[in-house]
Structure formats: structure tokens, C-alpha cells
């Protein structure tokens, strides 16, 4: 899968239950639109959405399952339950939270990697990380690639964004590991996407700027509001 999406765009087609577009059918059509626009891959949440997307769009899928667990901040593919669902979905790659935060049931990233490799060694694994330290640890655990997905979304990194200082965090991760690095997180414009590739990202995942019309609308409204106030 990494070869298939190298040097191109992966579109994240996700909508949680509380969001207007929450529907496996809608996400499958989003994926088809992304394919027709030139995307090389899709990132999707839940077994149901992935199955629907695979029927509609012939593109490789990075699969995740977002699920809340009491007592843990880890949301993305947190336990073996989510791994099993994703293996059943037919996705080519599984992404999981690879931060240093505590996981439900005292599960560890290392044990999840071993579990997934044991059940299906052909499925590639992506580490969603928030720090350089986590990227290095993920490479040592045998992840096929690391993604900057969680930078800016953990307590230790909440004060920063991926694009700050000309993508300084992306540059640091690229220097620290040898596995492919996927840029993801607040990539909002074609120019930002292009810059990530110029810096050496193997691929770039874009979600909200393409597939979340509520958020896109809000940005336009806020921009007009700030202009009016001036």
C-alpha cells in the first residue's frame, strides 16, 4: 500500500455519530469523489465504513476504529477488539495510536503490533504519533510507517500545529526515522500539501479541508466575521 500512495494524496473520509454526514453510504461516495479527483488512498473509520468504501472505490484504505474507553485518552485503534474489526474489513493498512499514553486494559503498542502481525502479517501498520520520541519508538517496534496525525492533539503537544515554522515537526520526524513518514494534521490548502511533499513526506493525508463541509463552512463564516469587525 505504501508504494501505491507514495508521493500523492490520501483523503480521510470520516464522520462521527454526532456529525451531519455520519453514514457508511455517504463516506463511500466521498471516497469515490476523492478517487475521481486523483486521490491515491483513503483513510476511514470503522469496519462498516471501510467495507462500504471498498465496494465503491477501488483504492487502498488505511483503516482505523475510533472508540472511547473510560480511563484512557487513546481513541484510535486502542485494543485488540479494534484490530480484529479492521482485519475483517479488508483494509490494506491499519493505523493505531502509538503515543506513550496509557491504553485500555493495560494493553501496549508493542503487544498490539505483535497481535496484528500474528493474525495477518500482510497488513501494513501505521503509527499515529505526536512526538519525535514516539516516532523513533514506533520504528523500533516495526511499524511500516509513521504519521504525524496526533501532533497538536495530545496534552503535551496541544500548543503546536503541524504547519508551524514551515512544518518544523515534520522535518524533525523525517530526520529521526528511516521508515516512510506520512504528513497528517491541519493540512488545509493545496500549497500546504505540496510543501509536505517537497520536504520529503512519503504521502499526505487530508481530511477536514476536503470531506468536512460543516468545518469548511465555519471557516468561511469566521473569515467574513473577522473582516466585518475590522
C-alpha positions as CSV (number, residue, x, y, z in Angstrom):
1,X,0.0,0.0,0.0
2,X,2.8,2.4,0.8
3,X,4.1,2.1,-2.8
4,X,0.6,2.7,-4.2
5,X,0.2,6.1,-2.3
6,X,3.8,7.3,-2.5
7,X,4.1,10.9,-3.5
8,X,0.4,11.5,-3.5
9,X,-2.8,12.4,-1.6
10,X,-4.7,10.2,0.8
11,X,-8.2,11.6,1.6
12,X,-9.6,11.0,5.1
13,X,-13.3,10.1,4.8
14,X,-14.7,10.1,8.3
15,X,-17.8,11.3,10.1
16,X,-18.6,10.5,13.7
17,X,-22.1,9.8,15.0
18,X,-22.7,13.4,16.1
19,X,-21.7,14.8,12.7
20,X,-24.2,15.5,9.9
21,X,-22.6,13.2,7.3
22,X,-22.4,10.2,9.5
23,X,-23.2,7.3,7.1
24,X,-21.3,4.5,5.5
25,X,-23.1,5.2,2.3
26,X,-22.1,8.9,2.3
27,X,-18.5,8.0,3.2
28,X,-18.3,5.6,0.3
29,X,-19.5,8.3,-2.1
30,X,-16.9,10.7,-0.6
31,X,-14.3,8.1,-1.3
32,X,-15.4,7.7,-4.9
33,X,-15.3,11.5,-5.3
34,X,-11.8,11.5,-3.9
35,X,-10.7,8.8,-6.3
36,X,-12.1,10.7,-9.2
37,X,-10.3,13.8,-8.0
38,X,-6.9,11.9,-8.1
39,X,-6.5,10.6,-4.5
40,X,-4.3,7.5,-4.2
41,X,-5.7,6.2,-1.0
42,X,-8.4,6.6,1.7
43,X,-8.3,6.8,5.5
44,X,-11.5,5.6,7.0
45,X,-13.1,4.9,10.4
46,X,-15.0,1.7,11.3
47,X,-15.4,-1.7,9.8
48,X,-18.8,-0.7,8.3
49,X,-17.4,2.4,6.5
50,X,-14.4,0.6,5.2
51,X,-16.5,-2.2,3.7
52,X,-18.8,0.3,2.0
53,X,-15.8,2.3,0.7
54,X,-14.1,-0.8,-0.7
55,X,-17.3,-1.6,-2.7
56,X,-17.5,1.8,-4.2
57,X,-13.9,3.0,-4.7
58,X,-11.0,0.8,-5.8
59,X,-8.4,2.4,-3.7
60,X,-6.2,1.1,-0.8
61,X,-7.6,2.0,2.6
62,X,-5.9,3.0,5.9
63,X,-8.3,1.7,8.5
64,X,-8.9,2.9,12.0
65,X,-11.6,2.4,14.6
66,X,-12.3,5.4,16.9
67,X,-13.8,4.2,20.2
68,X,-13.9,5.9,23.7
69,X,-12.7,3.9,26.6
70,X,-13.1,5.1,30.2
71,X,-9.9,6.0,31.9
72,X,-7.8,6.3,28.7
73,X,-7.2,9.2,26.2
74,X,-6.4,6.7,23.4
75,X,-9.1,6.8,20.8
76,X,-7.6,5.4,17.6
77,X,-7.5,1.6,17.4
78,X,-6.9,1.2,21.1
79,X,-7.3,-2.6,21.7
80,X,-7.3,-6.0,20.0
81,X,-11.1,-5.6,19.5
82,X,-10.5,-2.8,17.0
83,X,-7.6,-4.7,15.4
84,X,-10.0,-7.7,14.8
85,X,-12.6,-5.4,13.3
86,X,-10.1,-3.9,10.9
87,X,-8.7,-7.2,9.8
88,X,-12.2,-8.3,9.0
89,X,-12.8,-5.1,7.0
90,X,-10.3,-5.8,4.2
91,X,-8.3,-2.6,4.7
92,X,-4.7,-2.8,3.4
93,X,-3.2,-0.8,6.3
94,X,-4.2,-0.4,10.0
95,X,-3.3,2.9,11.8
96,X,-3.2,3.0,15.6
97,X,-2.4,5.5,18.3
98,X,1.3,4.9,19.0
99,X,1.7,7.6,21.6
100,X,3.1,6.9,25.1
101,X,-0.3,7.4,26.8
102,X,-1.9,4.6,28.8
103,X,-4.2,2.2,26.8
104,X,-7.4,0.5,27.9
105,X,-6.8,-2.7,29.9
106,X,-3.1,-2.1,30.2
107,X,-2.6,-3.0,26.5
108,X,0.6,-1.8,25.0
109,X,1.5,-0.7,21.5
110,X,4.1,-3.4,21.3
111,X,1.5,-6.1,22.2
112,X,-0.9,-4.8,19.6
113,X,1.7,-4.8,16.9
114,X,2.6,-8.4,17.7
115,X,-1.0,-9.4,17.8
116,X,-1.8,-7.9,14.4
117,X,1.4,-9.3,12.8
118,X,0.5,-12.8,14.2
119,X,-3.0,-12.7,12.8
120,X,-2.2,-11.2,9.4
121,X,1.4,-10.3,8.6
122,X,0.4,-8.9,5.2
123,X,-1.5,-5.9,6.6
124,X,0.7,-2.9,6.9
125,X,0.8,-0.8,10.1
126,X,0.9,2.9,10.5
127,X,1.9,4.6,13.8
128,X,-0.1,7.8,14.6
129,X,2.4,9.7,16.7
130,X,2.6,13.1,18.4
131,X,6.3,13.5,19.2
132,X,9.7,12.6,17.7
133,X,10.3,10.2,20.6
134,X,7.2,8.3,19.7
135,X,8.2,8.1,16.0
136,X,11.5,6.6,16.9
137,X,9.9,4.1,19.3
138,X,7.4,3.1,16.6
139,X,10.1,2.5,14.1
140,X,11.8,0.2,16.6
141,X,8.6,-1.7,17.1
142,X,8.4,-2.5,13.4
143,X,5.7,-0.1,12.1
144,X,5.8,0.2,8.3
145,X,5.4,4.0,8.5
146,X,4.7,6.8,11.0
147,X,2.2,9.6,10.6
148,X,2.1,13.0,12.3
149,X,-1.6,12.6,12.9
150,X,-1.6,13.3,16.7
151,X,0.8,16.2,16.9
152,X,-1.2,19.0,18.4
153,X,-3.9,16.7,19.8
154,X,-2.2,15.4,22.9
155,X,-1.7,17.3,26.2
156,X,2.0,17.6,25.6
157,X,1.6,19.0,22.1
158,X,-1.7,20.9,22.2
159,X,0.1,24.2,22.0
160,X,1.6,23.5,18.5
161,X,0.3,22.7,15.0
162,X,2.0,20.6,12.3
163,X,2.3,23.5,9.9
164,X,4.0,25.9,12.3
165,X,7.5,27.2,11.4
166,X,7.4,25.7,7.9
167,X,6.4,22.2,9.2
168,X,9.3,22.1,11.7
169,X,7.8,19.0,13.4
170,X,7.5,17.1,10.1
171,X,11.1,17.9,9.3
172,X,12.3,16.7,12.8
173,X,10.4,13.4,12.3
174,X,11.9,12.9,8.8
175,X,15.4,13.4,10.2
176,X,14.8,11.0,13.1
177,X,13.4,7.9,11.3
178,X,14.1,5.9,8.2
179,X,10.6,4.5,7.6
180,X,8.3,6.5,5.4
181,X,6.7,9.5,7.1
182,X,3.1,10.4,6.3
183,X,2.1,14.1,6.9
184,X,-1.3,14.5,8.5
185,X,-3.0,17.1,10.7
186,X,-4.3,20.5,9.7
187,X,-3.1,20.4,6.1
188,X,-5.7,22.8,4.9
189,X,-4.6,24.0,1.5
190,X,-3.0,22.7,-1.8
191,X,0.1,24.8,-1.0
192,X,0.5,23.1,2.4
193,X,0.0,19.7,0.8
194,X,2.7,20.4,-1.8
195,X,5.1,21.7,0.8
196,X,4.8,18.5,2.8
197,X,5.8,16.5,-0.3
198,X,8.7,18.9,-1.0
199,X,10.0,18.3,2.5
200,X,10.1,14.6,2.0
201,X,6.8,13.2,3.2
202,X,6.0,9.9,1.5
203,X,2.4,10.9,1.3
204,X,-0.1,13.4,2.8
205,X,-3.4,12.7,4.5
206,X,-6.0,15.5,4.1
207,X,-9.4,15.2,5.8
208,X,-11.2,18.3,7.1
209,X,-10.3,20.5,4.2
210,X,-11.9,18.1,1.7
211,X,-14.6,16.0,3.4
212,X,-16.0,18.1,6.3
213,X,-18.3,20.7,4.8
214,X,-19.5,21.9,8.3
215,X,-16.0,22.8,9.3
216,X,-15.2,24.3,5.8
217,X,-18.4,26.4,6.0
218,X,-17.4,27.6,9.5
219,X,-14.0,28.8,8.3
220,X,-15.6,30.9,5.6
221,X,-18.2,32.4,8.1
222,X,-15.5,33.2,10.6
223,X,-13.3,34.8,8.0
224,X,-16.2,37.1,7.0
225,X,-16.9,37.8,10.6
226,X,-13.4,38.9,11.3
227,X,-13.4,41.2,8.3
228,X,-16.6,42.8,9.3
229,X,-15.3,43.5,12.8
230,X,-12.2,45.3,11.4
